[in-house]
Amino acid sequence: MTTRTLMLTTLAMLAFAGNSLLCRLALRDTDIDAASFTSLRLLAGAVTLWLLMHLRKANRGAAGSWPAATALFVYAAAFSFAYINLDAGAGALILFGAVQLSMLAWGIYRGERLGLKGCSGLLLAFAGLLVLLLPGASRPPTGAALLMLLAGAAWGIYSLLGRGVNDPLAATTGNFLRAAPLALLLSVLFIGQASWDTPGLIYALLSGALTSGVGYAIWYSALRGLQSFQAACVQLSVPIIAALAGSLLLDEALSGRLLLSAAAVLGGIALVLSAKYQRA
């Protein structure tokens, strides 16, 4: 891995963790509602990606598809509503655990065989999520956790639909442009609960333009220097970054349950990815 790839990868992981922090901060400490946050995030992301498209030399126009845009919208909406009641670290762990597990489940459905090491890792990851969601004083709210599981599954579907696209930036731009009207429709449906203030608007715009739009563009550049195994494994750092940043910046507790669950989920997924890499 070159120094440039390492730097880009680090920035991308910080951006992904930043999405969790900005969303949680906005919905916990400002007056903005989840539907408005979703709309502003997708709109700001669409505008930023469109500008990036037109700034590059080879402008081929936006691409993407409606199925992918719908999955993107479901992810963004469920993500926002989940973070009304989830801490940043717990939310990121559930999200990225669900993303990886949904993509692994699709591979199994398509006939992929994991072997003993892969199956052990998969069971360990599921056990880790179960530990986090079992009844107890530090358990995340059930409704919020289910919404974040939905967000993770939707992002997994979005990632699967994006495999093999010729121009990832153009595809993502088109998907954001298509998802933005869906988010506006969501805001109309929740118009009775609409509220916002200046800090909430700023956090939503930063989430859309910086940690989503620019963050995704940086990630696409980093992917050119990463093997698929490295790209999958490095994303496991995001829940750890989000949990530590949430503890330092948002004064969120790092419970023993969360740490145990994180070790099991991330360790289990790493085992599965390692087994797949060795077979390849």
N, C-alpha and C positions, 0 to 999 in steps of 0.2 A: 504494500500500500504506500503510495507516494505521500509526501508532506501535504501537497495540495488536496488530495483525496481525504486525508485524515482531517484537515482543517474544515473542509466542506461538510464532511460527515458529522463532525462535532457541532457545527453551527446548525445543521438540520435537526439533530436530536434535541438541541436546546430549543429550537423553534417548536418542535412537536410537544415538548414538555410545557413550553410557554403557552400553548393553546389551552391546556388544562388549567394553568395558573390564572390566565386572563379571564377565562370563562367563570371559574369559581370566584375570583375576586369581584367580577362585575355583578354576579347574581347574589353574592353574599353581602357586599358592602355598598352597592349603589341601588338606584331605583329602577334600573332597566329590567324589563321582563324577558323571559326566555325566548319568546317568539320574536321580539324586536331584536334581541341579540343575534339570533339565527339569521334573520333577514339582513342585518347590517354586515354581519360577518361574510355571508355569501356574496353580497353586493360588492363589498370592498375587495374581496378576493377576486371576483370576476373582473373588476376594473383594473386591478393591479396586474393580473395575468394578461389581460388584453393589452395593456401598455407594454409589458415585457415582450409579448409577441411582436408588437409593432416596432420595438426598438432593436430587435435582432436583425441581422443582415438578410437571412433567408426567411422571408415572411410568406408562409404557405396558407395562412388563414386558420381559423379555429376549426377543430374537428369534434371528437366526442360523440356521444349517443344519448338518447333518452333513457334507456335502462341504466346506464352508468350514472347519469345525472340524478335519476330518482334515488339510486342507492346513496349517492353523495348527500342529497337532501335529507333522507331518512337518518343517515349518520349525524349530520349537523344538528337536526332538530332534536333527536333523542339525546345527543351529547349535551345540548344546552339545558333541556328540562331535567336531565339526570343531575347536573351540577347544581341545581337549586339546593339539594340536600346531601351531596357527596363531597367529602374532602378531596383535594386535588390528587393526592397519592393513591387513595383507594380507587378513585374514578379511573385514573390512568392504568392501574393494574388490571381492573376489570375490563377496560377497553382493549388494551393490547393483548391480554390473555384471550379475550373473545375473538379478536382479529386472527391471531395465529391458530387458535383451535378450529375456527370455522373454515379456514383455508386447508388445514390438515384434514378435517372431516370431508371436505370436497375431494381431496386427493384419495382418501380411502374409498369414498363412493365411486370414484372412477377406476378403482381396482388397484390402487397403490398399496403395497405391503410394507409394513413398518418394521417387522422383525421383533425379537425379544427386547432389545434396547429401546427401540422406538415406542413399543407398546408400554413399556415400563415408564418412559418419560411422559407419555400421554396420560396414563393413569395418575401419575404424580401431579401433573398440571391440573387435572380435574379435581383431585383431592385438595389442592391448594385453593382453588376457587370455592370449594365446598366449605373449607375451614373458614374462609372469609365471610361466607353467607349464612353459616349456622347461627342459631339464636345465641345471643350473648350481649353483654353491655356495650361492646365496641363494634357490633355488627352494623354495617351500613343499612340504611332504610331499604326495605325490600323493593318498593316501587322504583326508587332511584337506581338500585342495582340492576333491576330488570331492564330499565331503560338504557343503561350503559351497556348491558349485554346486547341489546338490540342495536345500539350504535356500533359496537364492535363487529357484530355479524354483518351489518350493512357495509362497513368499511372493508371487511373481508371480501364481500361480493364485489364492491367497487374495484378492489385490487385485482381480483380474478378477471373482471371484465376488461381491465386495462393491460393485461399481459399481452405482449407482442405487438402493441401499437407502434407504428412507425415514428410518430412524433409525440412523445409523452406530454410536452408542454402545450402543444396545440390541442391535444385531446382533453387535457385538464382545463384549459381555457374554455373550450366548448361546453364541457360538463358544468363548470361554474356558471356560465352564461345561461344554460338551460335550467339549472337548479335555483337561480335567483328568483324567477317568477313564482316557483313553487313556494319559496320561503315567504314571498310577499302575500301569497294566498293564505299561508299559515297565520301571518300577522293580521289579516282581515278576519279570520275565524276567531282570533283571540283579541279582537279590537277592544272588547270590554275590559280586558286586563292590561291593556297597553299602558306603559309608563316608562319614563327614562329621565336621565339627568346628564349633565355634561361628562362627569367621570365615566358613567356607563357607556355613553356614546364613544368616548375615546378608547375604552377597553375593547369594545366590539370592533371598531375600525382597525385598531392595532392587531387584533386577532385575525381579521380577514386579510388585511393588506400585508402585514409583516410576518406573523408566525404561520399563516396559511399560504398566501400568495407567494411571497418571497421565499418562505421556508420550503415550499414544494419545489420551486425553481432550483434552489440550492441542492435539494435532495436529488433531483434528476441529474444535475451535474456530477454529484458524488457517485451516483450509481454507475457511471461510466468506468470508474476505477475500482469497483467492488464486485466480487463474485456473489452469486445469488445467496450462498450460505452466509457470507459476511454481512450482506445487506439485511438478511432476516435476523441474524443474531444481534447485530448492533442496535436494532430497534428495541431489544429487550432492556436496554439501558434507560429508555424513556420513563417507565414507571418509577425507577429508582431516583432519577433526576427530579421528577415531579414530586415524589414523596419528600425528598430532602429539601427541595425549594419550598414546598408547602409548609414544612416544619419551621424553616428559617424565616420565610417572608410572610406567611399567613398565620403563623402561630398554631399550626395544626399538630395534633399529637401523633407520634410514631408509636402506635400500640404494638404489643407483642404479637397480637393476632395478625396485624397487617404485615409485620416483618416475616412471620412464619409462612403466611400465605404467599408473600412475594418470593421467598426462597423456593417454595414448592412449585409455584406456577412458572417462574422464570427458569428454574433449574430443570423442570420437566420438559419445557419446550426446547431448551438448549440441548437436552438429551436426544429429543426427536430429530432436531435439525442436524445434530452431529451424526446420528445414525444414517440419515438421508445423504449427507455429504460423503460419508465413508463408502456407501454403496455406489454413489455416482463416480 
